[in-house]
Amino acid sequence: APPSKASSSWVVNKIQEQKAEDAAAAAAAEKEYNGEAAAEAVTPLGSDAGPFEGEGHGDDDADHTSEVSEADSDRRRREEDAMADPAKAQELKLEGNEHFKAGKLHDAREAYSEALHLTPSSDKKDKAILHANRAACLQKLERWQEVVDDCKAAVDLDPEYVKAYCRRSAAFENLGRFHDSLEDLKKAIELDPSLKSKEYKRQAILEKRSQEQFDKDKDDMMGKLKELGNTVLGKFGMSCDNFKLVQDPNTGGYSVSYSQ
C-alpha cells in the first residue's frame, strides 16, 4: 500500500505504469478488432495493393492529389470563364440592387448569384462585391452562417474589403462567436480608422463577451481535464484534489504538492 503521504515521483510513476498498461490493452484490442493479422499476409503477385514495406509513396500520392485538385480547379475556372458575360453580369448586379432596395431579398439574392456565375474569375473585386451584396440579403434574412460563408469568399478575393469584415462580424456575433466577431471588427477598424468612433461601444461589448466566452471555454476544458485526471487517479484511491499548485514567494515559480 502507498505511504500516507506519497511523494510526487511515486504518484507520477504509478500513473505512468497505469497509462502504459491501458495503452497496451487498447492496442491489443484495436489490433484484434481491425484484423491486422490478416493485413500481414503476403500480397499476391500482380496485386495493386500498394508498395512493399519501406517503399511508401505517401509524398508522391499527396503530390498527385494536389496536382489533380489544381487541375480540377483550373478546368472549372476555364469552364466558368467560357460562359462569362461581364456586361450581363453588370446588368444583373444593378437588377439585384433594385430588388434589394425594394425589399425583394430573394430576387436580389438570385440576381447576385447569377451575376457571380457570369463574372470572369479574373475580376476579383467585382466577384467580391457580389458576394458581399448577397451576404447583405442573407443578413436581412438572418441566415448567419451563409453570411459568414459569402463574406469569407469576399475577403479571400479582396482582403481589404471593409464591408465584408463588418458584415461577417455581425454574423459571428449573432452566432455567439464573440471572439471571431471582435477580430473582424478590429480588422475593419484597422482598414478604416473612421469606424472606431462609430463602433467603440460595440467593440467594448464584444471585448467583454469575448473574455466571458474565453473564461467559460477555459473552465469547461479544465473541468474535462480534471474529470480525466480523476478517472486515472481514482484507480489509486486519489483525485486531482490531492494535488495543489504552490507558488514560491521568492521566485514566483510553481511546484506541485501532494496531500491526502
C-alpha positions as CSV (number, residue, x, y, z in Angstrom):
1,A,0.0,0.0,0.0
2,P,1.3,3.5,-0.7
3,P,2.5,5.6,2.2
4,S,0.1,8.0,3.9
5,K,1.9,11.0,2.3
6,A,3.2,9.8,-1.1
7,S,6.0,11.7,-2.9
8,S,5.4,13.3,-6.3
9,S,7.7,10.8,-8.0
10,W,5.8,7.8,-6.6
11,V,2.5,9.3,-7.9
12,V,3.9,10.0,-11.3
13,N,5.4,6.5,-11.6
14,K,2.1,4.9,-10.7
15,I,0.2,7.0,-13.2
16,Q,2.7,6.2,-16.0
17,E,2.5,2.4,-15.2
18,Q,-1.3,2.5,-15.4
19,K,-1.2,4.5,-18.6
20,A,1.3,2.0,-20.1
21,E,-1.0,-0.9,-19.2
22,D,-4.1,0.9,-20.6
23,A,-2.3,1.7,-23.8
24,A,-1.1,-1.8,-24.3
25,A,-4.6,-3.2,-23.7
26,A,-6.1,-0.7,-26.1
27,A,-3.5,-1.5,-28.8
28,A,-4.2,-5.3,-28.5
29,A,-7.9,-4.7,-28.7
30,E,-7.6,-2.5,-31.7
31,K,-5.3,-5.0,-33.5
32,E,-7.8,-7.8,-32.9
33,Y,-10.7,-5.6,-34.0
34,N,-9.1,-4.3,-37.2
35,G,-7.9,-7.7,-38.2
36,E,-4.3,-6.6,-38.5
37,A,-3.1,-10.2,-38.6
38,A,-4.8,-10.6,-41.9
39,A,-3.1,-7.5,-43.3
40,E,0.3,-9.1,-42.6
41,A,-0.4,-11.8,-45.2
42,V,1.8,-11.9,-48.3
43,T,0.5,-9.6,-51.1
44,P,-0.5,-11.7,-54.1
45,L,1.6,-11.3,-57.3
46,G,0.1,-8.9,-59.7
47,S,-1.8,-7.2,-56.9
48,D,-2.3,-3.4,-56.9
49,A,-2.4,-3.5,-53.1
50,G,0.4,-1.0,-52.8
51,P,4.2,-0.7,-52.2
52,F,6.2,-3.2,-50.2
53,E,7.2,-2.3,-46.7
54,G,9.7,0.6,-46.7
55,E,8.8,1.7,-50.2
56,G,6.0,4.1,-49.1
57,H,4.7,6.5,-51.7
58,G,2.9,8.8,-49.3
59,D,4.5,12.0,-50.6
60,D,4.0,11.0,-54.2
61,D,0.3,10.3,-53.5
62,A,-0.1,13.7,-51.8
63,D,1.6,15.5,-54.6
64,H,-0.6,13.6,-57.2
65,T,-3.7,14.5,-55.2
66,S,-2.7,18.2,-55.1
67,E,-2.0,18.2,-58.8
68,V,-5.4,16.6,-59.6
69,S,-7.1,19.2,-57.3
70,E,-5.3,22.1,-59.0
71,A,-6.1,20.6,-62.4
72,D,-9.8,20.4,-61.5
73,S,-9.8,23.9,-60.2
74,D,-8.2,25.2,-63.4
75,R,-10.7,23.2,-65.5
76,R,-13.7,24.6,-63.6
77,R,-12.2,28.1,-63.9
78,R,-11.9,27.7,-67.7
79,E,-15.4,26.4,-67.9
80,E,-16.8,29.4,-65.9
81,D,-14.8,31.9,-67.9
82,A,-16.1,30.3,-71.1
83,M,-19.6,31.2,-70.0
84,A,-18.6,34.7,-68.6
85,D,-20.6,37.7,-69.8
86,P,-19.3,40.8,-67.9
87,A,-22.0,43.1,-69.5
88,K,-24.8,40.8,-68.4
89,A,-23.3,40.3,-65.0
90,Q,-23.2,44.1,-64.5
91,E,-26.9,44.3,-65.6
92,L,-27.8,41.6,-63.1
93,K,-25.9,43.3,-60.3
94,L,-27.9,46.5,-60.9
95,E,-31.1,44.5,-61.0
96,G,-30.1,42.9,-57.7
97,N,-29.5,46.4,-56.2
98,E,-33.0,47.5,-57.3
99,H,-34.6,44.4,-55.8
100,F,-32.7,44.9,-52.6
101,K,-33.9,48.5,-52.3
102,A,-37.4,47.3,-52.9
103,G,-37.1,44.7,-50.1
104,K,-37.3,41.8,-52.6
105,L,-34.5,39.9,-50.9
106,H,-34.9,36.5,-52.6
107,D,-35.0,38.1,-56.0
108,A,-31.9,40.2,-55.2
109,R,-30.0,37.2,-53.9
110,E,-30.9,35.3,-57.1
111,A,-29.7,38.2,-59.3
112,Y,-26.4,38.4,-57.4
113,S,-25.9,34.7,-57.7
114,E,-26.5,34.7,-61.5
115,A,-24.1,37.7,-61.8
116,L,-21.4,35.8,-59.9
117,H,-21.6,32.9,-62.5
118,L,-21.2,35.4,-65.4
119,T,-18.3,37.3,-63.9
120,P,-14.9,36.3,-65.1
121,S,-12.6,34.8,-62.4
122,S,-10.0,37.5,-63.1
123,D,-12.5,40.2,-61.9
124,K,-11.8,39.5,-58.3
125,K,-13.1,42.8,-56.9
126,D,-16.4,42.5,-58.8
127,K,-16.9,39.0,-57.6
128,A,-16.0,40.1,-54.0
129,I,-18.7,42.9,-54.2
130,L,-21.3,40.4,-55.5
131,H,-20.5,38.0,-52.6
132,A,-20.8,40.9,-50.1
133,N,-24.1,42.0,-51.7
134,R,-25.5,38.5,-51.5
135,A,-24.4,38.4,-47.8
136,A,-26.4,41.7,-47.2
137,C,-29.5,39.8,-48.5
138,L,-28.8,36.9,-46.2
139,Q,-28.1,39.2,-43.3
140,K,-31.6,40.6,-43.6
141,L,-32.9,37.0,-43.8
142,E,-30.9,36.2,-40.6
143,R,-29.2,33.3,-42.3
144,W,-26.0,33.9,-40.4
145,Q,-23.8,31.0,-41.4
146,E,-24.4,31.8,-45.1
147,V,-23.5,35.4,-44.4
148,V,-20.2,34.1,-42.9
149,D,-19.6,31.9,-46.0
150,D,-20.2,34.7,-48.5
151,C,-18.2,37.3,-46.6
152,K,-15.3,34.8,-46.3
153,A,-15.4,34.4,-50.1
154,A,-15.4,38.2,-50.4
155,V,-12.4,38.8,-48.2
156,D,-10.5,35.9,-49.8
157,L,-10.9,37.8,-53.1
158,D,-10.3,41.2,-51.7
159,P,-8.5,41.2,-48.3
160,E,-9.1,44.9,-47.8
161,Y,-12.9,44.8,-48.2
162,V,-14.2,46.6,-45.1
163,K,-17.9,46.0,-45.6
164,A,-17.3,42.3,-45.8
165,Y,-15.5,42.2,-42.5
166,C,-18.2,44.3,-40.9
167,R,-21.0,42.0,-42.1
168,R,-19.1,38.9,-41.1
169,S,-18.5,40.4,-37.6
170,A,-22.3,40.9,-37.3
171,A,-22.9,37.4,-38.4
172,F,-20.4,35.9,-35.9
173,E,-21.9,38.0,-33.1
174,N,-25.4,36.5,-33.9
175,L,-23.8,33.0,-33.9
176,G,-22.4,33.6,-30.5
177,R,-18.8,33.6,-31.8
178,F,-17.8,36.7,-30.0
179,H,-14.0,36.4,-30.4
180,D,-14.3,36.0,-34.2
181,S,-16.7,38.9,-34.3
182,L,-14.3,41.1,-32.4
183,E,-11.4,40.1,-34.6
184,D,-13.3,41.0,-37.7
185,L,-14.4,44.3,-36.2
186,K,-10.8,45.1,-35.3
187,K,-9.7,44.3,-38.9
188,A,-12.4,46.6,-40.3
189,I,-11.3,49.4,-38.0
190,E,-7.6,48.8,-38.9
191,L,-8.6,49.2,-42.6
192,D,-10.9,52.2,-42.0
193,P,-10.0,54.0,-38.7
194,S,-13.0,56.3,-39.1
195,L,-15.1,53.3,-38.0
196,K,-13.6,53.5,-34.5
197,S,-15.8,56.4,-33.4
198,K,-18.9,54.6,-34.6
199,E,-18.1,51.2,-33.3
200,Y,-16.3,51.8,-30.0
201,K,-19.3,50.9,-27.9
202,R,-19.9,47.6,-29.8
203,Q,-16.2,46.9,-29.6
204,A,-16.2,47.2,-25.8
205,I,-19.3,44.9,-25.6
206,L,-17.6,42.4,-27.8
207,E,-14.4,42.5,-25.8
208,K,-16.4,41.8,-22.6
209,R,-18.4,38.9,-24.2
210,S,-15.2,37.5,-25.8
211,Q,-13.5,37.4,-22.5
212,E,-16.5,35.8,-20.9
213,Q,-16.6,33.2,-23.6
214,F,-12.9,32.5,-23.2
215,D,-13.3,32.1,-19.4
216,K,-16.3,29.7,-19.9
217,D,-14.4,27.6,-22.5
218,K,-11.4,27.5,-20.2
219,D,-13.5,26.4,-17.3
220,D,-15.1,23.7,-19.4
221,M,-11.7,22.5,-20.6
222,M,-10.3,22.4,-17.1
223,G,-13.4,20.5,-15.9
224,K,-12.9,17.9,-18.6
225,L,-9.2,17.6,-17.8
226,K,-10.0,17.2,-14.1
227,E,-12.6,14.5,-14.9
228,L,-10.0,12.7,-16.9
229,G,-7.4,13.0,-14.2
230,N,-9.8,11.8,-11.6
231,T,-10.6,8.7,-13.8
232,V,-6.9,7.8,-13.8
233,L,-6.0,8.8,-10.2
234,G,-9.2,7.1,-8.9
235,K,-7.6,3.7,-9.6
236,F,-5.0,4.6,-6.9
237,G,-7.5,5.9,-4.4
238,M,-6.6,9.5,-5.3
239,S,-8.1,12.5,-7.1
240,C,-6.9,15.8,-8.5
241,D,-7.9,17.5,-5.2
242,N,-4.9,15.7,-3.7
243,F,-2.6,18.0,-5.7
244,K,-2.1,21.7,-5.2
245,L,-0.1,24.3,-7.0
246,V,2.1,26.1,-4.6
247,Q,3.8,29.4,-5.6
248,D,7.3,30.2,-4.4
249,P,7.1,33.7,-2.9
250,N,10.8,34.3,-3.8
251,T,11.0,33.1,-7.4
252,G,7.3,33.3,-8.4
253,G,7.6,29.7,-9.8
254,Y,5.1,26.9,-9.0
255,S,5.5,23.4,-7.6
256,V,3.1,20.6,-7.1
257,S,2.4,19.4,-3.6
258,Y,0.5,16.2,-2.7
259,S,-1.6,15.7,0.4
260,Q,-4.2,13.1,1.4
